[in-house]
Amino acid sequence: MNSFVSAICAAALLLALSGACAALPATGTAAPDFSLADQAGKTRTLAEFRGKWVVLYFYPKDDTPGCTEEACKFRDDIFALEQMGAQVIGVSLDDGASHAQFAKKYSLPFPLLADTTGAVTRRYGALPEGSRYARRYTFLVDPAGRVAKVYTSVETSRHSVEVIEDLKRLSKP
């Protein structure tokens, strides 16, 4: 019995030290809904975008080099994404005021959602235990609200292009 308890304690310790996250929503399953305020204070839900593709990207922090590059690439490719029927939505643990400054500074034309409690980020498996920063994960959600693709290894300089390529492939009848 002692060795069993020791094994459980060791596993729990390893899990805690690894920065483990909740499980990622699986491809083909319903994307977890959310209700979060954007940079203008408007409450946004996943359900309001039903009928569109949603590029739901989680990022660590406003106005940091990688996060800025990723956001600006989505901004620069927004017309191509919109022509494909996609809505880009960014999520971080920053508050609405921080998002408003970030969106204004870089002319970001899409919602940035403030998940200040980390609850939504956690439901998407993008918040390591004990962290105040989201992992850089993206979920491509189909028009029916199902997870079509999960990106857990994001290269900020080409991520928007990768999403566009996948949207073209996934949108084919």
N, CA and C atoms as an extended XYZ file, in Angstrom:
519
Properties=species:S:1:pos:R:3:atomname:S:1:resname:S:1:resid:I:1 pbc="F F F"
N         0.814       -1.188        0.000 N   MET     1
C         0.000        0.000        0.000 CA  MET     1
C         0.861        1.258        0.000 C   MET     1
N         1.953        1.238        0.781 N   ASN     2
C         2.846        2.387        0.845 CA  ASN     2
C         3.445        2.725       -0.512 C   ASN     2
N         3.840        1.710       -1.274 N   SER     3
C         4.426        1.965       -2.598 CA  SER     3
C         3.373        2.523       -3.558 C   SER     3
N         2.097        2.092       -3.395 N   PHE     4
C         1.015        2.615       -4.222 CA  PHE     4
C         0.810        4.106       -3.944 C   PHE     4
N         0.764        4.479       -2.673 N   VAL     5
C         0.597        5.878       -2.283 CA  VAL     5
C         1.792        6.700       -2.764 C   VAL     5
N         2.983        6.159       -2.652 N   SER     6
C         4.185        6.851       -3.130 CA  SER     6
C         4.112        7.077       -4.636 C   SER     6
N         3.637        6.079       -5.369 N   ALA     7
C         3.516        6.203       -6.831 CA  ALA     7
C         2.506        7.279       -7.199 C   ALA     7
N         1.381        7.323       -6.489 N   ILE     8
C         0.362        8.346       -6.743 CA  ILE     8
C         0.927        9.733       -6.445 C   ILE     8
N         1.624        9.884       -5.352 N   CYS     9
C         2.229       11.175       -4.984 CA  CYS     9
C         3.266       11.601       -6.018 C   CYS     9
N         4.064       10.667       -6.478 N   ALA    10
C         5.077       10.976       -7.481 CA  ALA    10
C         4.416       11.407       -8.788 C   ALA    10
N         3.354       10.724       -9.185 N   ALA    11
C         2.646       11.092      -10.419 CA  ALA    11
C         2.028       12.477      -10.292 C   ALA    11
N         1.440       12.775       -9.141 N   ALA    12
C         0.845       14.093       -8.918 CA  ALA    12
C         1.903       15.185       -8.962 C   ALA    12
N         3.051       14.917       -8.378 N   LEU    13
C         4.142       15.886       -8.389 CA  LEU    13
C         4.636       16.129       -9.814 C   LEU    13
N         4.828       15.073      -10.573 N   LEU    14
C         5.264       15.216      -11.966 CA  LEU    14
C         4.255       16.012      -12.776 C   LEU    14
N         2.979       15.743      -12.568 N   LEU    15
C         1.930       16.466      -13.267 CA  LEU    15
C         1.985       17.944      -12.912 C   LEU    15
N         2.136       18.269      -11.639 N   ALA    16
C         2.198       19.663      -11.202 CA  ALA    16
C         3.425       20.366      -11.764 C   ALA    16
N         4.551       19.686      -11.755 N   LEU    17
C         5.789       20.299      -12.243 CA  LEU    17
C         5.805       20.464      -13.755 C   LEU    17
N         5.023       19.664      -14.466 N   SER    18
C         5.033       19.720      -15.927 CA  SER    18
C         4.229       20.888      -16.473 C   SER    18
N         3.513       21.609      -15.606 N   GLY    19
C         2.678       22.705      -16.096 CA  GLY    19
C         1.504       22.160      -16.875 C   GLY    19
N         0.968       21.043      -16.431 N   ALA    20
C        -0.112       20.369      -17.139 CA  ALA    20
C        -1.327       21.269      -17.297 C   ALA    20
N        -2.030       21.047      -18.382 N   CYS    21
C        -3.261       21.763      -18.668 CA  CYS    21
C        -4.409       20.769      -18.688 C   CYS    21
N        -5.622       21.282      -18.669 N   ALA    22
C        -6.787       20.434      -18.883 CA  ALA    22
C        -6.684       19.863      -20.289 C   ALA    22
N        -7.452       18.832      -20.551 N   ALA    23
C        -7.430       18.199      -21.871 CA  ALA    23
C        -7.889       19.174      -22.951 C   ALA    23
N        -7.281       19.076      -24.105 N   LEU    24
C        -7.686       19.885      -25.252 CA  LEU    24
C        -8.995       19.351      -25.817 C   LEU    24
N        -9.881       20.229      -26.272 N   PRO    25
C       -11.071       19.743      -26.966 CA  PRO    25
C       -10.628       18.968      -28.218 C   PRO    25
N       -11.188       17.802      -28.419 N   ALA    26
C       -10.777       16.942      -29.533 CA  ALA    26
C       -11.416       17.385      -30.841 C   ALA    26
N       -10.712       17.140      -31.914 N   THR    27
C       -11.241       17.400      -33.250 CA  THR    27
C       -12.542       16.624      -33.420 C   THR    27
N       -13.559       17.306      -33.947 N   GLY    28
C       -14.853       16.681      -34.169 CA  GLY    28
C       -15.835       16.860      -33.034 C   GLY    28
N       -15.362       17.344      -31.886 N   THR    29
C       -16.257       17.565      -30.745 CA  THR    29
C       -16.741       19.014      -30.732 C   THR    29
N       -17.807       19.252      -29.992 N   ALA    30
C       -18.319       20.613      -29.860 CA  ALA    30
C       -17.283       21.483      -29.152 C   ALA    30
N       -17.027       22.640      -29.722 N   ALA    31
C       -16.107       23.585      -29.086 CA  ALA    31
C       -16.784       24.140      -27.835 C   ALA    31
N       -16.047       24.241      -26.726 N   PRO    32
C       -16.649       24.800      -25.509 CA  PRO    32
C       -17.132       26.235      -25.747 C   PRO    32
N       -18.361       26.505      -25.358 N   ASP    33
C       -18.902       27.852      -25.515 CA  ASP    33
C       -18.237       28.771      -24.497 C   ASP    33
N       -18.379       30.056      -24.698 N   PHE    34
C       -17.826       31.039      -23.775 CA  PHE    34
C       -18.688       32.279      -23.795 C   PHE    34
N       -18.516       33.097      -22.800 N   SER    35
C       -19.169       34.393      -22.698 CA  SER    35
C       -18.155       35.319      -22.047 C   SER    35
N       -17.477       36.112      -22.874 N   LEU    36
C       -16.402       36.987      -22.410 CA  LEU    36
C       -16.543       38.364      -23.042 C   LEU    36
N       -16.078       39.383      -22.338 N   ALA    37
C       -16.104       40.747      -22.862 CA  ALA    37
C       -14.929       40.967      -23.807 C   ALA    37
N       -15.200       41.712      -24.891 N   ASP    38
C       -14.133       42.078      -25.817 CA  ASP    38
C       -13.523       43.421      -25.413 C   ASP    38
N       -12.649       43.948      -26.258 N   GLN    39
C       -11.932       45.181      -25.930 CA  GLN    39
C       -12.840       46.408      -25.843 C   GLN    39
N       -14.063       46.305      -26.363 N   ALA    40
C       -15.015       47.413      -26.272 CA  ALA    40
C       -16.014       47.201      -25.133 C   ALA    40
N       -15.858       46.096      -24.398 N   GLY    41
C       -16.765       45.805      -23.297 CA  GLY    41
C       -17.992       45.011      -23.704 C   GLY    41
N       -18.102       44.658      -24.982 N   LYS    42
C       -19.250       43.889      -25.474 CA  LYS    42
C       -19.051       42.407      -25.151 C   LYS    42
N       -20.082       41.783      -24.586 N   THR    43
C       -20.011       40.353      -24.286 CA  THR    43
C       -20.163       39.563      -25.572 C   THR    43
N       -19.216       38.659      -25.781 N   ARG    44
C       -19.209       37.832      -26.999 CA  ARG    44
C       -19.328       36.367      -26.594 C   ARG    44
N       -20.029       35.596      -27.433 N   THR    45
C       -20.170       34.163      -27.204 CA  THR    45
C       -19.781       33.425      -28.479 C   THR    45
N       -19.392       32.181      -28.336 N   LEU    46
C       -19.102       31.380      -29.518 CA  LEU    46
C       -20.369       31.192      -30.344 C   LEU    46
N       -21.492       31.026      -29.677 N   ALA    47
C       -22.764       30.787      -30.363 CA  ALA    47
C       -23.119       31.908      -31.345 C   ALA    47
N       -22.721       33.141      -31.059 N   GLU    48
C       -23.068       34.248      -31.962 CA  GLU    48
C       -22.369       34.132      -33.319 C   GLU    48
N       -21.337       33.303      -33.395 N   PHE    49
C       -20.607       33.151      -34.654 CA  PHE    49
C       -20.988       31.869      -35.392 C   PHE    49
N       -22.033       31.178      -34.903 N   ARG    50
C       -22.495       29.959      -35.562 CA  ARG    50
C       -22.799       30.276      -37.027 C   ARG    50
N       -22.401       29.401      -37.918 N   GLY    51
C       -22.577       29.631      -39.351 CA  GLY    51
C       -21.313       30.161      -40.009 C   GLY    51
N       -20.320       30.520      -39.209 N   LYS    52
C       -19.029       30.991      -39.704 CA  LYS    52
C       -17.933       30.084      -39.171 C   LYS    52
N       -16.831       30.070      -39.870 N   TRP    53
C       -15.621       29.468      -39.314 CA  TRP    53
C       -15.110       30.426      -38.253 C   TRP    53
N       -14.551       29.899      -37.189 N   VAL    54
C       -13.974       30.736      -36.140 CA  VAL    54
C       -12.525       30.321      -35.932 C   VAL    54
N       -11.648       31.310      -35.989 N   VAL    55
C       -10.233       31.118      -35.671 CA  VAL    55
C       -10.072       31.652      -34.255 C   VAL    55
N       -10.115       30.746      -33.285 N   LEU    56
C       -10.056       31.118      -31.881 CA  LEU    56
C        -8.629       30.891      -31.405 C   LEU    56
N        -7.911       32.001      -31.240 N   TYR    57
C        -6.508       31.837      -30.859 CA  TYR    57
C        -6.242       32.385      -29.469 C   TYR    57
N        -5.537       31.593      -28.686 N   PHE    58
C        -5.136       31.951      -27.333 CA  PHE    58
C        -3.684       32.401      -27.381 C   PHE    58
N        -3.376       33.444      -26.638 N   TYR    59
C        -2.014       33.974      -26.649 CA  TYR    59
C        -1.639       34.445      -25.255 C   TYR    59
N        -0.336       34.491      -24.952 N   PRO    60
C         0.103       34.796      -23.587 CA  PRO    60
C        -0.185       36.207      -23.075 C   PRO    60
N         0.185       37.246      -23.858 N   LYS    61
C         0.106       38.594      -23.295 CA  LYS    61
C         0.084       39.649      -24.395 C   LYS    61
N        -0.770       40.659      -24.198 N   ASP    62
C        -0.848       41.777      -25.136 CA  ASP    62
C         0.496       42.489      -25.270 C   ASP    62
N         0.745       42.958      -26.503 N   ASP    63
C         1.868       43.852      -26.789 CA  ASP    63
C         3.241       43.287      -26.417 C   ASP    63
N         3.398       41.985      -26.571 N   THR    64
C         4.712       41.345      -26.440 CA  THR    64
C         5.112       40.897      -27.837 C   THR    64
N         6.392       40.687      -28.105 N   PRO    65
C         6.831       40.445      -29.487 CA  PRO    65
C         6.096       39.340      -30.244 C   PRO    65
N         6.022       38.138      -29.697 N   GLY    66
C         5.369       37.041      -30.416 CA  GLY    66
C         3.875       37.256      -30.568 C   GLY    66
N         3.244       37.768      -29.519 N   CYS    67
C         1.800       37.999      -29.556 CA  CYS    67
C         1.448       39.111      -30.539 C   CYS    67
N         2.281       40.130      -30.586 N   THR    68
C         2.062       41.220      -31.533 CA  THR    68
C         2.232       40.717      -32.961 C   THR    68
N         3.278       39.931      -33.214 N   GLU    69
C         3.491       39.395      -34.559 CA  GLU    69
C         2.302       38.546      -34.995 C   GLU    69
N         1.838       37.667      -34.120 N   GLU    70
C         0.710       36.794      -34.468 CA  GLU    70
C        -0.541       37.621      -34.765 C   GLU    70
N        -0.865       38.574      -33.900 N   ALA    71
C        -2.053       39.410      -34.086 CA  ALA    71
C        -1.966       40.218      -35.377 C   ALA    71
N        -0.795       40.778      -35.646 N   CYS    72
C        -0.633       41.597      -36.853 CA  CYS    72
C        -0.691       40.762      -38.130 C   CYS    72
N        -0.250       39.532      -38.069 N   LYS    73
C        -0.365       38.644      -39.242 CA  LYS    73
C        -1.838       38.327      -39.509 C   LYS    73
N        -2.608       38.067      -38.441 N   PHE    74
C        -4.048       37.860      -38.635 CA  PHE    74
C        -4.687       39.139      -39.179 C   PHE    74
N        -4.273       40.295      -38.665 N   ARG    75
C        -4.786       41.583      -39.172 CA  ARG    75
C        -4.481       41.734      -40.658 C   ARG    75
N        -3.247       41.450      -41.033 N   ASP    76
C        -2.839       41.623      -42.427 CA  ASP    76
C        -3.565       40.667      -43.369 C   ASP    76
N        -3.989       39.519      -42.856 N   ASP    77
C        -4.675       38.511      -43.674 CA  ASP    77
C        -6.183       38.502      -43.447 C   ASP    77
N        -6.707       39.532      -42.783 N   ILE    78
C        -8.118       39.527      -42.393 CA  ILE    78
C        -9.057       39.448      -43.594 C   ILE    78
N        -8.722       40.094      -44.701 N   PHE    79
C        -9.629       40.062      -45.856 CA  PHE    79
C        -9.714       38.661      -46.443 C   PHE    79
N        -8.609       37.972      -46.541 N   ALA    80
C        -8.614       36.596      -47.039 CA  ALA    80
C        -9.414       35.702      -46.090 C   ALA    80
N        -9.233       35.890      -44.800 N   LEU    81
C        -9.959       35.089      -43.815 CA  LEU    81
C       -11.465       35.362      -43.872 C   LEU    81
N       -11.831       36.629      -43.976 N   GLU    82
C       -13.249       36.983      -44.050 CA  GLU    82
C       -13.893       36.472      -45.337 C   GLU    82
N       -13.144       36.497      -46.444 N   GLN    83
C       -13.683       35.976      -47.709 CA  GLN    83
C       -13.972       34.485      -47.612 C   GLN    83
N       -13.291       33.807      -46.712 N   MET    84
C       -13.510       32.380      -46.508 CA  MET    84
C       -14.580       32.132      -45.445 C   MET    84
N       -15.197       33.206      -44.974 N   GLY    85
C       -16.252       33.078      -43.976 CA  GLY    85
C       -15.742       32.849      -42.575 C   GLY    85
N       -14.535       33.323      -42.284 N   ALA    86
C       -13.923       33.095      -40.971 CA  ALA    86
C       -13.902       34.366      -40.129 C   ALA    86
N       -14.114       34.184      -38.838 N   GLN    87
C       -14.023       35.249      -37.849 CA  GLN    87
C       -12.833       34.947      -36.949 C   GLN    87
N       -11.904       35.887      -36.849 N   VAL    88
C       -10.754       35.741      -35.952 CA  VAL    88
C       -11.137       36.282      -34.580 C   VAL    88
N       -10.771       35.545      -33.530 N   ILE    89
C       -11.017       35.972      -32.149 CA  ILE    89
C        -9.774       35.627      -31.330 C   ILE    89
N        -9.203       36.622      -30.674 N   GLY    90
C        -8.061       36.404      -29.796 CA  GLY    90
C        -8.510       36.344      -28.348 C   GLY    90
N        -7.846       35.513      -27.552 N   VAL    91
C        -8.172       35.381      -26.126 CA  VAL    91
C        -6.882       35.350      -25.318 C   VAL    91
N        -6.838       36.172      -24.267 N   SER    92
C        -5.744       36.088      -23.299 CA  SER    92
C        -6.301       36.422      -21.929 C   SER    92
N        -5.464       36.330      -20.921 N   LEU    93
C        -5.893       36.639      -19.569 CA  LEU    93
C        -5.792       38.131      -19.245 C   LEU    93
N        -5.360       38.930      -20.213 N   ASP    94
C        -5.296       40.380      -20.025 CA  ASP    94
C        -6.711       40.944      -19.879 C   ASP    94
N        -6.836       42.116      -19.272 N   ASP    95
C        -8.153       42.721      -19.095 CA  ASP    95
C        -8.568       43.534      -20.325 C   ASP    95
N        -9.803       43.997      -20.307 N   GLY    96
C       -10.352       44.730      -21.441 CA  GLY    96
C        -9.590       46.000      -21.778 C   GLY    96
N        -9.108       46.719      -20.766 N   ALA    97
C        -8.354       47.953      -21.014 CA  ALA    97
C        -7.054       47.649      -21.749 C   ALA    97
N        -6.368       46.591      -21.347 N   SER    98
C        -5.135       46.186      -22.022 CA  SER    98
C        -5.435       45.803      -23.474 C   SER    98
N        -6.523       45.035      -23.666 N   HIS    99
C        -6.918       44.643      -25.027 CA  HIS    99
C        -7.251       45.871      -25.874 C   HIS    99
N        -7.934       46.839      -25.290 N   ALA   100
C        -8.310       48.043      -26.034 CA  ALA   100
C        -7.066       48.795      -26.501 C   ALA   100
N        -6.078       48.928      -25.629 N   GLN   101
C        -4.825       49.603      -26.008 CA  GLN   101
C        -4.094       48.834      -27.095 C   GLN   101
N        -4.018       47.517      -26.940 N   PHE   102
C        -3.330       46.649      -27.905 CA  PHE   102
C        -4.020       46.722      -29.267 C   PHE   102
N        -5.348       46.616      -29.270 N   ALA   103
C        -6.106       46.663      -30.532 CA  ALA   103
C        -5.955       48.014      -31.217 C   ALA   103
N        -5.983       49.084      -30.439 N   LYS   104
C        -5.850       50.432      -31.012 CA  LYS   104
C        -4.441       50.650      -31.567 C   LYS   104
N        -3.436       50.269      -30.794 N   LYS   105
C        -2.046       50.488      -31.186 CA  LYS   105
C        -1.718       49.809      -32.511 C   LYS   105
N        -2.281       48.612      -32.735 N   TYR   106
C        -1.948       47.831      -33.937 CA  TYR   106
C        -3.113       47.717      -34.919 C   TYR   106
N        -4.166       48.505      -34.729 N   SER   107
C        -5.338       48.504      -35.620 CA  SER   107
C        -5.865       47.087      -35.854 C   SER   107
N        -6.109       46.385      -34.772 N   LEU   108
C        -6.588       45.006      -34.879 CA  LEU   108
C        -8.104       45.030      -35.098 C   LEU   108
N        -8.570       44.462      -36.216 N   PRO   109
C        -9.987       44.564      -36.580 CA  PRO   109
C       -10.852       43.394      -36.109 C   PRO   109
N       -10.445       42.718      -35.079 N   PHE   110
C       -11.194       41.552      -34.592 CA  PHE   110
C       -11.265       41.598      -33.070 C   PHE   110
N       -12.214       40.863      -32.501 N   PRO   111
C       -12.372       40.878      -31.051 CA  PRO   111
C       -11.191       40.242      -30.320 C   PRO   111
N       -10.815       40.883      -29.225 N   LEU   112
C        -9.852       40.330      -28.272 CA  LEU   112
C       -10.633       40.151      -26.981 C   LEU   112
N       -10.739       38.908      -26.531 N   LEU   113
C       -11.566       38.611      -25.373 CA  LEU   113
C       -10.740       38.524      -24.097 C   LEU   113
N       -11.284       39.118      -23.040 N   ALA   114
C       -10.612       39.180      -21.742 CA  ALA   114
C       -11.080       38.015      -20.869 C   ALA   114
N       -10.228       37.026      -20.720 N   ASP   115
C       -10.520       35.868      -19.862 CA  ASP   115
C        -9.733       36.041      -18.566 C   ASP   115
N       -10.087       37.056      -17.803 N   THR   116
C        -9.294       37.425      -16.624 CA  THR   116
C        -9.260       36.341      -15.546 C   THR   116
N       -10.247       35.478      -15.495 N   THR   117
C       -10.240       34.389      -14.513 CA  THR   117
C        -9.525       33.149      -15.052 C   THR   117
N        -9.330       33.088      -16.361 N   GLY   118
C        -8.686       31.927      -16.976 CA  GLY   118
C        -9.622       30.749      -17.193 C   GLY   118
N       -10.905       30.900      -16.884 N   ALA   119
C       -11.839       29.770      -16.964 CA  ALA   119
C       -11.982       29.231      -18.386 C   ALA   119
N       -12.135       30.100      -19.361 N   VAL   120
C       -12.304       29.654      -20.754 CA  VAL   120
C       -10.991       29.084      -21.277 C   VAL   120
N        -9.914       29.768      -21.001 N   THR   121
C        -8.594       29.303      -21.434 CA  THR   121
C        -8.315       27.915      -20.866 C   THR   121
N        -8.704       27.709      -19.632 N   ARG   122
C        -8.537       26.400      -18.987 CA  ARG   122
C        -9.396       25.342      -19.680 C   ARG   122
N       -10.653       25.681      -20.027 N   ARG   123
C       -11.541       24.718      -20.698 CA  ARG   123
C       -10.992       24.295      -22.053 C   ARG   123
N       -10.211       25.163      -22.676 N   TYR   124
C        -9.598       24.833      -23.960 CA  TYR   124
C        -8.218       24.193      -23.783 C   TYR   124
N        -7.828       23.920      -22.565 N   GLY   125
C        -6.551       23.248      -22.310 CA  GLY   125
C        -5.341       24.123      -22.566 C   GLY   125
N        -5.538       25.435      -22.600 N   ALA   126
C        -4.456       26.351      -22.958 CA  ALA   126
C        -3.861       27.092      -21.753 C   ALA   126
N        -4.242       26.698      -20.534 N   LEU   127
C        -3.718       27.377      -19.353 CA  LEU   127
C        -3.044       26.372      -18.436 C   LEU   127
N        -1.712       26.391      -18.403 N   PRO   128
C        -1.002       25.487      -17.494 CA  PRO   128
C        -1.366       25.796      -16.043 C   PRO   128
N        -1.436       24.762      -15.222 N   GLU   129
C        -1.732       24.936      -13.792 CA  GLU   129
C        -0.757       25.938      -13.175 C   GLU   129
N        -1.308       26.891      -12.430 N   GLY   130
C        -0.482       27.853      -11.706 CA  GLY   130
C         0.058       28.987      -12.555 C   GLY   130
N        -0.274       29.026      -13.832 N   SER   131
C         0.247       30.064      -14.719 CA  SER   131
C        -0.759       31.197      -14.873 C   SER   131
N        -0.253       32.376      -15.160 N   ARG   132
C        -1.101       33.525      -15.503 CA  ARG   132
C        -1.002       33.843      -16.989 C   ARG   132
N        -0.421       32.941      -17.756 N   TYR   133
C        -0.259       33.161      -19.192 CA  TYR   133
C        -0.765       31.964      -19.974 C   TYR   133
N        -1.584       32.243      -20.975 N   ALA   134
C        -2.112       31.190      -21.833 CA  ALA   134
C        -1.016       30.636      -22.729 C   ALA   134
N        -1.169       29.399      -23.096 N   ARG   135
C        -0.304       28.828      -24.131 CA  ARG   135
C        -0.797       29.321      -25.477 C   ARG   135
N         0.095       29.354      -26.437 N   ARG   136
C        -0.234       29.839      -27.775 CA  ARG   136
C        -0.876       28.691      -28.571 C   ARG   136
N        -2.161       28.508      -28.360 N   TYR   137
C        -2.934       27.468      -29.035 CA  TYR   137
C        -4.004       28.139      -29.887 C   TYR   137
N        -4.344       27.491      -30.995 N   THR   138
C        -5.426       27.976      -31.844 CA  THR   138
C        -6.377       26.832      -32.129 C   THR   138
N        -7.663       27.168      -32.160 N   PHE   139
C        -8.706       26.197      -32.479 CA  PHE   139
C        -9.480       26.722      -33.672 C   PHE   139
N        -9.526       25.923      -34.711 N   LEU   140
C       -10.328       26.248      -35.880 CA  LEU   140
C       -11.669       25.560      -35.661 C   LEU   140
N       -12.715       26.377      -35.525 N   VAL   141
C       -14.051       25.876      -35.224 CA  VAL   141
C       -14.897       26.004      -36.475 C   VAL   141
N       -15.559       24.907      -36.863 N   ASP   142
C       -16.344       24.920      -38.102 CA  ASP   142
C       -17.672       25.659      -37.902 C   ASP   142
N       -18.400       25.930      -38.993 N   PRO   143
C       -19.649       26.693      -38.881 CA  PRO   143
C       -20.717       26.042      -37.997 C   PRO   143
N       -20.604       24.740      -37.742 N   ALA   144
C       -21.557       24.048      -36.865 CA  ALA   144
C       -21.119       24.084      -35.403 C   ALA   144
N       -19.950       24.689      -35.124 N   GLY   145
C       -19.478       24.804      -33.749 CA  GLY   145
C       -18.616       23.649      -33.273 C   GLY   145
N       -18.120       22.830      -34.214 N   ARG   146
C       -17.248       21.707      -33.849 CA  ARG   146
C       -15.785       22.078      -34.093 C   ARG   146
N       -14.910       21.524      -33.282 N   VAL   147
C       -13.476       21.749      -33.448 CA  VAL   147
C       -13.033       21.008      -34.715 C   VAL   147
N       -12.520       21.760      -35.688 N   ALA   148
C       -12.072       21.166      -36.946 CA  ALA   148
C       -10.573       20.913      -36.948 C   ALA   148
N        -9.826       21.743      -36.206 N   LYS   149
C        -8.368       21.599      -36.169 CA  LYS   149
C        -7.860       22.269      -34.901 C   LYS   149
N        -6.822       21.668      -34.323 N   VAL   150
C        -6.180       22.217      -33.133 CA  VAL   150
C        -4.707       22.444      -33.454 C   VAL   150
N        -4.212       23.632      -33.135 N   TYR   151
C        -2.813       23.981      -33.348 CA  TYR   151
C        -2.163       24.176      -31.976 C   TYR   151
N        -1.212       23.331      -31.646 N   THR   152
C        -0.518       23.474      -30.364 CA  THR   152
C         0.943       23.857      -30.543 C   THR   152
N         1.395       23.902      -31.778 N   SER   153
C         2.761       24.316      -32.080 CA  SER   153
C         2.660       25.417      -33.130 C   SER   153
N         2.638       26.654      -32.650 N   VAL   154
C         2.366       27.797      -33.512 CA  VAL   154
C         3.639       28.584      -33.786 C   VAL   154
N         3.900       28.801      -35.056 N   GLU   155
C         4.992       29.682      -35.478 CA  GLU   155
C         4.335       31.009      -35.852 C   GLU   155
N         4.516       32.024      -35.014 N   THR   156
C         3.761       33.274      -35.157 CA  THR   156
C         3.932       33.946      -36.519 C   THR   156
N         5.078       33.802      -37.131 N   SER   157
C         5.344       34.486      -38.402 CA  SER   157
C         4.551       33.910      -39.570 C   SER   157
N         4.065       32.671      -39.449 N   ARG   158
C         3.337       32.090      -40.576 CA  ARG   158
C         2.024       31.427      -40.180 C   ARG   158
N         1.605       31.639      -38.954 N   HIS   159
C         0.408       30.954      -38.462 CA  HIS   159
C        -0.848       31.327      -39.245 C   HIS   159
N        -1.043       32.601      -39.548 N   SER   160
C        -2.255       32.991      -40.270 CA  SER   160
C        -2.297       32.340      -41.651 C   SER   160
N        -1.155       32.210      -42.301 N   VAL   161
C        -1.091       31.556      -43.611 CA  VAL   161
C        -1.436       30.073      -43.462 C   VAL   161
N        -0.937       29.451      -42.413 N   GLU   162
C        -1.244       28.045      -42.137 CA  GLU   162
C        -2.752       27.860      -41.933 C   GLU   162
N        -3.383       28.762      -41.204 N   VAL   163
C        -4.822       28.690      -40.970 CA  VAL   163
C        -5.577       28.854      -42.287 C   VAL   163
N        -5.160       29.791      -43.120 N   ILE   164
C        -5.808       30.004      -44.420 CA  ILE   164
C        -5.698       28.747      -45.283 C   ILE   164
N        -4.524       28.138      -45.309 N   GLU   165
C        -4.343       26.903      -46.083 CA  GLU   165
C        -5.270       25.805      -45.579 C   GLU   165
N        -5.376       25.679      -44.265 N   ASP   166
C        -6.258       24.658      -43.698 CA  ASP   166
C        -7.723       24.973      -43.971 C   ASP   166
N        -8.094       26.242      -43.901 N   LEU   167
C        -9.483       26.621      -44.221 CA  LEU   167
C        -9.826       26.257      -45.661 C   LEU   167
N        -8.903       26.493      -46.576 N   LYS   168
C        -9.148       26.126      -47.978 CA  LYS   168
C        -9.379       24.623      -48.091 C   LYS   168
N        -8.556       23.867      -47.418 N   ARG   169
C        -8.657       22.397      -47.484 CA  ARG   169
C        -9.951       21.912      -46.826 C   ARG   169
N       -10.250       22.440      -45.664 N   LEU   170
C       -11.418       21.974      -44.902 CA  LEU   170
C       -12.748       22.471      -45.479 C   LEU   170
N       -12.721       23.565      -46.226 N   SER   171
C       -13.940       24.142      -46.789 CA  SER   171
C       -14.373       23.470      -48.086 C   SER   171
N       -13.519       22.653      -48.648 N   LYS   172
C       -13.863       21.978      -49.905 CA  LYS   172
C       -15.008       21.004      -49.665 C   LYS   172
N       -16.000       21.011      -50.588 N   PRO   173
C       -17.150       20.092      -50.425 CA  PRO   173
C       -16.768       18.635      -50.603 C   PRO   173
